[in-house]
Amino acid sequence: MLSCKELVAHSSDLLDSQLSLRQRLAVRAHLAMCLRCRRFIKQMRLTQAVLRQLPQEPIAELDALAAKLAELRRKSS
């Protein structure tokens, strides 16, 4: 059975559907037993879905907002 560390190492390939049948079975067996890794994979899938929703082209307003937030963070530190 995979360790948690091994599952994390395979997580990107799992999310990209690039695991062999044997690897997928090992991952599924581990996830059936490990709540923390199930949560980790769920969070990774959510992150992947959110990132896919982001626009491809940079948006000037977002860049300006990011710069303003960075400036405020520097001032508060």
N, CA, C and O atoms as a GROMACS GRO file, in nm:
protein
  308
    1MET      N    1   0.084  -0.118   0.000
    1MET     CA    2   0.000   0.000   0.000
    1MET      C    3   0.089   0.124   0.000
    1MET      O    4   0.198   0.124   0.058
    2LEU      N    5   0.040   0.228  -0.066
    2LEU     CA    6   0.114   0.354  -0.073
    2LEU      C    7   0.117   0.424   0.062
    2LEU      O    8   0.024   0.411   0.142
    3SER      N    9   0.224   0.496   0.086
    3SER     CA   10   0.228   0.585   0.202
    3SER      C   11   0.166   0.718   0.161
    3SER      O   12   0.143   0.742   0.042
    4CYS      N   13   0.138   0.802   0.258
    4CYS     CA   14   0.083   0.936   0.227
    4CYS      C   15   0.181   1.014   0.141
    4CYS      O   16   0.141   1.083   0.047
    5LYS      N   17   0.309   1.002   0.172
    5LYS     CA   18   0.411   1.073   0.096
    5LYS      C   19   0.412   1.027  -0.050
    5LYS      O   20   0.425   1.110  -0.141
    6GLU      N   21   0.398   0.899  -0.073
    6GLU     CA   22   0.394   0.846  -0.210
    6GLU      C   23   0.267   0.893  -0.283
    6GLU      O   24   0.272   0.925  -0.402
    7LEU      N   25   0.155   0.898  -0.210
    7LEU     CA   26   0.032   0.946  -0.273
    7LEU      C   27   0.047   1.090  -0.317
    7LEU      O   28   0.007   1.125  -0.428
    8VAL      N   29   0.105   1.173  -0.232
    8VAL     CA   30   0.126   1.314  -0.269
    8VAL      C   31   0.215   1.322  -0.394
    8VAL      O   32   0.191   1.404  -0.482
    9ALA      N   33   0.318   1.238  -0.400
    9ALA     CA   34   0.408   1.238  -0.515
    9ALA      C   35   0.334   1.200  -0.644
    9ALA      O   36   0.372   1.246  -0.752
   10HIS      N   37   0.231   1.117  -0.633
   10HIS     CA   38   0.154   1.073  -0.750
   10HIS      C   39   0.032   1.161  -0.777
   10HIS      O   40  -0.038   1.139  -0.876
   11SER      N   41   0.006   1.260  -0.691
   11SER     CA   42  -0.121   1.334  -0.700
   11SER      C   43  -0.138   1.407  -0.833
   11SER      O   44  -0.248   1.407  -0.889
   12SER      N   45  -0.034   1.469  -0.885
   12SER     CA   46  -0.047   1.540  -1.012
   12SER      C   47  -0.081   1.444  -1.126
   12SER      O   48  -0.167   1.472  -1.209
   13ASP      N   49  -0.012   1.330  -1.128
   13ASP     CA   50  -0.042   1.231  -1.232
   13ASP      C   51  -0.184   1.176  -1.216
   13ASP      O   52  -0.251   1.148  -1.315
   14LEU      N   53  -0.229   1.162  -1.093
   14LEU     CA   54  -0.367   1.117  -1.069
   14LEU      C   55  -0.466   1.218  -1.126
   14LEU      O   56  -0.559   1.181  -1.197
   15LEU      N   57  -0.446   1.344  -1.094
   15LEU     CA   58  -0.538   1.448  -1.140
   15LEU      C   59  -0.534   1.465  -1.291
   15LEU      O   60  -0.633   1.507  -1.352
   16ASP      N   61  -0.421   1.435  -1.352
   16ASP     CA   62  -0.407   1.445  -1.498
   16ASP      C   63  -0.438   1.314  -1.569
   16ASP      O   64  -0.418   1.302  -1.690
   17SER      N   65  -0.488   1.216  -1.494
   17SER     CA   66  -0.523   1.083  -1.549
   17SER      C   67  -0.406   1.019  -1.622
   17SER      O   68  -0.422   0.966  -1.732
   18GLN      N   69  -0.289   1.024  -1.560
   18GLN     CA   70  -0.169   0.967  -1.622
   18GLN      C   71  -0.109   0.852  -1.541
   18GLN      O   72   0.008   0.820  -1.557
   19LEU      N   73  -0.189   0.789  -1.457
   19LEU     CA   74  -0.140   0.675  -1.380
   19LEU      C   75  -0.173   0.545  -1.451
   19LEU      O   76  -0.274   0.534  -1.521
   20SER      N   77  -0.088   0.447  -1.433
   20SER     CA   78  -0.116   0.314  -1.486
   20SER      C   79  -0.228   0.252  -1.402
   20SER      O   80  -0.262   0.303  -1.296
   21LEU      N   81  -0.285   0.144  -1.450
   21LEU     CA   82  -0.391   0.075  -1.378
   21LEU      C   83  -0.342   0.034  -1.238
   21LEU      O   84  -0.414   0.053  -1.140
   22ARG      N   85  -0.224  -0.020  -1.231
   22ARG     CA   86  -0.170  -0.063  -1.101
   22ARG      C   87  -0.155   0.056  -1.006
   22ARG      O   88  -0.188   0.046  -0.887
   23GLN      N   89  -0.106   0.168  -1.057
   23GLN     CA   90  -0.091   0.287  -0.974
   23GLN      C   91  -0.227   0.341  -0.929
   23GLN      O   92  -0.243   0.381  -0.813
   24ARG      N   93  -0.324   0.343  -1.021
   24ARG     CA   94  -0.459   0.390  -0.985
   24ARG      C   95  -0.519   0.304  -0.875
   24ARG      O   96  -0.582   0.355  -0.783
   25LEU      N   97  -0.501   0.174  -0.885
   25LEU     CA   98  -0.554   0.083  -0.783
   25LEU      C   99  -0.486   0.108  -0.649
   25LEU      O  100  -0.552   0.106  -0.545
   26ALA      N  101  -0.356   0.129  -0.650
   26ALA     CA  102  -0.283   0.157  -0.526
   26ALA      C  103  -0.331   0.288  -0.464
   26ALA      O  104  -0.347   0.297  -0.342
   27VAL      N  105  -0.352   0.389  -0.548
   27VAL     CA  106  -0.400   0.519  -0.499
   27VAL      C  107  -0.540   0.503  -0.441
   27VAL      O  108  -0.568   0.553  -0.332
   28ARG      N  109  -0.628   0.434  -0.511
   28ARG     CA  110  -0.764   0.414  -0.462
   28ARG      C  111  -0.766   0.337  -0.330
   28ARG      O  112  -0.844   0.370  -0.241
   29ALA      N  113  -0.681   0.236  -0.318
   29ALA     CA  114  -0.674   0.160  -0.193
   29ALA      C  115  -0.630   0.251  -0.079
   29ALA      O  116  -0.685   0.244   0.031
   30HIS      N  117  -0.532   0.334  -0.104
   30HIS     CA  118  -0.485   0.426   0.000
   30HIS      C  119  -0.594   0.526   0.037
   30HIS      O  120  -0.619   0.550   0.155
   31LEU      N  121  -0.660   0.584  -0.064
   31LEU     CA  122  -0.764   0.682  -0.037
   31LEU      C  123  -0.882   0.622   0.039
   31LEU      O  124  -0.947   0.692   0.117
   32ALA      N  125  -0.909   0.493   0.018
   32ALA     CA  126  -1.017   0.426   0.091
   32ALA      C  127  -0.987   0.420   0.240
   32ALA      O  128  -1.078   0.414   0.322
   33MET      N  129  -0.858   0.421   0.276
   33MET     CA  130  -0.817   0.407   0.416
   33MET      C  131  -0.776   0.539   0.481
   33MET      O  132  -0.768   0.545   0.604
   34CYS      N  133  -0.749   0.643   0.404
   34CYS     CA  134  -0.684   0.762   0.459
   34CYS      C  135  -0.769   0.888   0.436
   34CYS      O  136  -0.776   0.940   0.325
   35LEU      N  137  -0.832   0.935   0.541
   35LEU     CA  138  -0.916   1.054   0.534
   35LEU      C  139  -0.834   1.177   0.496
   35LEU      O  140  -0.880   1.258   0.416
   36ARG      N  141  -0.715   1.192   0.550
   36ARG     CA  142  -0.633   1.310   0.520
   36ARG      C  143  -0.598   1.317   0.372
   36ARG      O  144  -0.602   1.425   0.313
   37CYS      N  145  -0.563   1.206   0.313
   37CYS     CA  146  -0.529   1.207   0.170
   37CYS      C  147  -0.653   1.229   0.084
   37CYS      O  148  -0.644   1.292  -0.021
   38ARG      N  149  -0.768   1.178   0.128
   38ARG     CA  150  -0.893   1.207   0.054
   38ARG      C  151  -0.919   1.357   0.055
   38ARG      O  152  -0.958   1.414  -0.046
   39ARG      N  153  -0.899   1.420   0.170
   39ARG     CA  154  -0.917   1.565   0.179
   39ARG      C  155  -0.816   1.637   0.091
   39ARG      O  156  -0.850   1.735   0.024
   40PHE      N  157  -0.691   1.590   0.091
   40PHE     CA  158  -0.587   1.651   0.009
   40PHE      C  159  -0.625   1.644  -0.139
   40PHE      O  160  -0.616   1.745  -0.209
   41ILE      N  161  -0.666   1.528  -0.187
   41ILE     CA  162  -0.702   1.512  -0.328
   41ILE      C  163  -0.826   1.595  -0.361
   41ILE      O  164  -0.834   1.654  -0.468
   42LYS      N  165  -0.922   1.600  -0.269
   42LYS     CA  166  -1.040   1.683  -0.291
   42LYS      C  167  -1.001   1.829  -0.306
   42LYS      O  168  -1.051   1.898  -0.395
   43GLN      N  169  -0.911   1.877  -0.221
   43GLN     CA  170  -0.865   2.015  -0.229
   43GLN      C  171  -0.788   2.040  -0.359
   43GLN      O  172  -0.803   2.145  -0.421
   44MET      N  173  -0.706   1.944  -0.400
   44MET     CA  174  -0.632   1.957  -0.525
   44MET      C  175  -0.727   1.965  -0.644
   44MET      O  176  -0.706   2.045  -0.736
   45ARG      N  177  -0.832   1.884  -0.643
   45ARG     CA  178  -0.930   1.888  -0.752
   45ARG      C  179  -1.004   2.021  -0.754
   45ARG      O  180  -1.028   2.077  -0.861
   46LEU      N  181  -1.038   2.071  -0.637
   46LEU     CA  182  -1.104   2.202  -0.630
   46LEU      C  183  -1.011   2.311  -0.681
   46LEU      O  184  -1.055   2.398  -0.757
   47THR      N  185  -0.886   2.308  -0.642
   47THR     CA  186  -0.788   2.407  -0.688
   47THR      C  187  -0.774   2.401  -0.840
   47THR      O  188  -0.772   2.504  -0.907
   48GLN      N  189  -0.765   2.280  -0.893
   48GLN     CA  190  -0.754   2.262  -1.037
   48GLN      C  191  -0.876   2.320  -1.109
   48GLN      O  192  -0.862   2.385  -1.212
   49ALA      N  193  -0.995   2.297  -1.055
   49ALA     CA  194  -1.117   2.348  -1.117
   49ALA      C  195  -1.121   2.501  -1.113
   49ALA      O  196  -1.161   2.564  -1.210
   50VAL      N  197  -1.079   2.560  -1.001
   50VAL     CA  198  -1.078   2.706  -0.990
   50VAL      C  199  -0.978   2.765  -1.089
   50VAL      O  200  -1.008   2.864  -1.156
   51LEU      N  201  -0.861   2.706  -1.098
   51LEU     CA  202  -0.759   2.757  -1.190
   51LEU      C  203  -0.805   2.750  -1.335
   51LEU      O  204  -0.770   2.838  -1.415
   52ARG      N  205  -0.881   2.649  -1.369
   52ARG     CA  206  -0.933   2.638  -1.505
   52ARG      C  207  -1.033   2.749  -1.537
   52ARG      O  208  -1.052   2.783  -1.654
   53GLN      N  209  -1.096   2.805  -1.435
   53GLN     CA  210  -1.196   2.910  -1.455
   53GLN      C  211  -1.132   3.048  -1.472
   53GLN      O  212  -1.198   3.141  -1.518
   54LEU      N  213  -1.005   3.062  -1.436
   54LEU     CA  214  -0.940   3.192  -1.448
   54LEU      C  215  -0.919   3.229  -1.594
   54LEU      O  216  -0.894   3.142  -1.678
   55PRO      N  217  -0.929   3.358  -1.625
   55PRO     CA  218  -0.906   3.401  -1.764
   55PRO      C  219  -0.761   3.377  -1.806
   55PRO      O  220  -0.670   3.384  -1.724
   56GLN      N  221  -0.742   3.349  -1.933
   56GLN     CA  222  -0.608   3.323  -1.986
   56GLN      C  223  -0.526   3.450  -2.001
   56GLN      O  224  -0.405   3.451  -1.976
   57GLU      N  225  -0.593   3.558  -2.044
   57GLU     CA  226  -0.522   3.683  -2.066
   57GLU      C  227  -0.514   3.761  -1.934
   57GLU      O  228  -0.608   3.758  -1.854
   58PRO      N  229  -0.402   3.830  -1.912
   58PRO     CA  230  -0.394   3.913  -1.792
   58PRO      C  231  -0.497   4.026  -1.796
   58PRO      O  232  -0.525   4.082  -1.902
   59ILE      N  233  -0.552   4.057  -1.683
   59ILE     CA  234  -0.650   4.164  -1.672
   59ILE      C  235  -0.586   4.278  -1.596
   59ILE      O  236  -0.538   4.260  -1.484
   60ALA      N  237  -0.584   4.397  -1.657
   60ALA     CA  238  -0.514   4.513  -1.600
   60ALA      C  239  -0.565   4.545  -1.460
   60ALA      O  240  -0.486   4.576  -1.371
   61GLU      N  241  -0.695   4.537  -1.438
   61GLU     CA  242  -0.751   4.569  -1.306
   61GLU      C  243  -0.699   4.473  -1.200
   61GLU      O  244  -0.673   4.513  -1.086
   62LEU      N  245  -0.684   4.347  -1.236
   62LEU     CA  246  -0.633   4.248  -1.139
   62LEU      C  247  -0.487   4.276  -1.106
   62LEU      O  248  -0.446   4.263  -0.990
   63ASP      N  249  -0.409   4.313  -1.206
   63ASP     CA  250  -0.269   4.345  -1.180
   63ASP      C  251  -0.257   4.466  -1.089
   63ASP      O  252  -0.172   4.468  -0.999
   64ALA      N  253  -0.341   4.566  -1.111
   64ALA     CA  254  -0.340   4.686  -1.026
   64ALA      C  255  -0.383   4.651  -0.885
   64ALA      O  256  -0.324   4.699  -0.788
   65LEU      N  257  -0.485   4.568  -0.871
   65LEU     CA  258  -0.531   4.525  -0.740
   65LEU      C  259  -0.422   4.446  -0.667
   65LEU      O  260  -0.399   4.468  -0.548
   66ALA      N  261  -0.357   4.355  -0.738
   66ALA     CA  262  -0.250   4.276  -0.677
   66ALA      C  263  -0.137   4.366  -0.629
   66ALA      O  264  -0.081   4.343  -0.522
   67ALA      N  265  -0.102   4.466  -0.708
   67ALA     CA  266   0.004   4.558  -0.669
   67ALA      C  267  -0.037   4.638  -0.545
   67ALA      O  268   0.044   4.659  -0.455
   68LYS      N  269  -0.162   4.683  -0.540
   68LYS     CA  270  -0.211   4.758  -0.425
   68LYS      C  271  -0.211   4.671  -0.299
   68LYS      O  272  -0.170   4.717  -0.193
   69LEU      N  273  -0.255   4.547  -0.312
   69LEU     CA  274  -0.255   4.456  -0.196
   69LEU      C  275  -0.113   4.428  -0.149
   69LEU      O  276  -0.088   4.423  -0.028
   70ALA      N  277  -0.020   4.410  -0.241
   70ALA     CA  278   0.119   4.388  -0.204
   70ALA      C  279   0.176   4.508  -0.130
   70ALA      O  280   0.250   4.493  -0.034
   71GLU      N  281   0.140   4.628  -0.177
   71GLU     CA  282   0.187   4.751  -0.111
   71GLU      C  283   0.130   4.762   0.030
   71GLU      O  284   0.203   4.795   0.124
   72LEU      N  285   0.002   4.734   0.046
   72LEU     CA  286  -0.060   4.737   0.178
   72LEU      C  287   0.002   4.634   0.273
   72LEU      O  288   0.020   4.659   0.392
   73ARG      N  289   0.035   4.520   0.219
   73ARG     CA  290   0.098   4.414   0.300
   73ARG      C  291   0.236   4.459   0.348
   73ARG      O  292   0.273   4.438   0.463
   74ARG      N  293   0.312   4.520   0.257
   74ARG     CA  294   0.444   4.570   0.295
   74ARG      C  295   0.435   4.676   0.404
   74ARG      O  296   0.516   4.677   0.497
   75LYS      N  297   0.336   4.765   0.392
   75LYS     CA  298   0.320   4.872   0.490
   75LYS      C  299   0.278   4.818   0.627
   75LYS      O  300   0.317   4.874   0.730
   76SER      N  301   0.201   4.712   0.628
   76SER     CA  302   0.152   4.658   0.755
   76SER      C  303   0.254   4.567   0.824
   76SER      O  304   0.237   4.532   0.941
   77SER      N  305   0.359   4.529   0.753
   77SER     CA  306   0.459   4.438   0.812
   77SER      C  307   0.558   4.510   0.900
   77SER      O  308   0.647   4.447   0.955
   0.00000   0.00000   0.00000
